[in-house]
Amino acid sequence: MNEYIQQIIEILQELLDEHRQLIEYGNAKTTAITVNNVETISYISNKEKKCLQRILELEQRRVFLIGKYMLDQKLSSHRSFKMEKLIQAVYHANEKQQLQTLWQELSAALQQLQDINEFNQQLVRMTLEHLHFTEDLLLGPTEDEATYHRAVQGMALKRGNRFNMKL
């Protein structure tokens, strides 16, 4: 097996592991959001940052190794360092199969991670809307000032009710 391909396969496996860890963090964050545990959300976010830093390092190594492999195989006409190009350029069936399998698993993990992140964003949005709605219920509508304010000052002083707007 080519040494560059072996290293790329190892990096892909590490990337897959890191993405699976991010999926676990995302699921834990969903739970923390639903129970309004801000400390846990903050803790998980810090863990995610470390994971993302590791992913960036692995991605840089992956791109570098793909470039070295392409040069080693005298495929310098390929300026693209995408995995699809690498998989097409690999001649050995075993290497090609390993790369394809890992790449498909990584793509599936990325899609799952995107879905979790979108869901968490929706949960946060809904929580914020609920908080704004509760604030409007408790504080009541804002009273318009009887005196004149400049436009900029008026915008800063006025607390708008989000749920009393005409659309």
Secondary structure as GFF3:
##gff-version 3
##sequence-region A 1 167
A	DSSP	alpha_helix	3	34	.	.	.	ID=ss1
A	DSSP	alpha_helix	38	72	.	.	.	ID=ss2
A	DSSP	alpha_helix	83	89	.	.	.	ID=ss3
A	DSSP	alpha_helix	93	139	.	.	.	ID=ss4
A	DSSP	alpha_helix	151	157	.	.	.	ID=ss5
A	DSSP	three_ten_helix	162	164	.	.	.	ID=ss6
###
